[in-house]
Amino acid sequence: VGPLPMTEDSVRGTIETIIDEDGGTEEAILDRLTKQKVEIVLTAHPTEVNRRTLLRKYRLISETLGYLERPDLHPYERSEAMITLRRTIAAIWGSDEIR
């Protein structure tokens, strides 16, 4: 048992597979290891995704409040803006950050 895991997609797993299948010559091990590809995957931490979502919602609230200040709004436009405002506030209220 060594410091590396015994999985096929690890360096140790690759070497073990080469030894089991091909007898494990130095050339075979070197050839297989130099042909391996590494893919780096960067993902956002869930709290960062949630924070960005909340920032977008806060921005929408701000824009909607500004829109509601317009004196030339038709009653239907005002009603739709109020619905948007209520939905956005309700979505924020239900988030983990507020609870």
C-alpha positions, 0 to 999 in steps of 0.5 A, a space after each residue: 500500500 502506497 501513498 497513491 490510491 489504487 484506481 485506474 485513473 491515478 498514476 499508481 493505478 496506471 502503473 499497476 495496470 501496465 504491470 498486470 497487462 504488459 509485464 511493466 517494462 520501464 519503456 511501457 510505463 514511461 510511454 503510458 504516463 507521458 500520454 496521459 492527459 490532465 483536465 482541470 475543472 474549475 467550479 464555483 463554490 455553491 455559496 458563491 453561486 448563491 451570492 451572485 444569484 442574490 446580487 442579481 435579485 437585489 439589482 432587479 429590486 433596485 431597477 424595479 423600484 426605479 421603474 415604479 417611480 416613473 410618473 408615466 406608467 400605465 396601471 398595467 405596467 405598474 401592476 406587472 412591476 409590483 408582481 415582479 417586485 413581490 416575486 423577487 422579494 419572496 425568492 430572496 426571503 426563501 433563500 438560505 442567506 435570509 433564513 
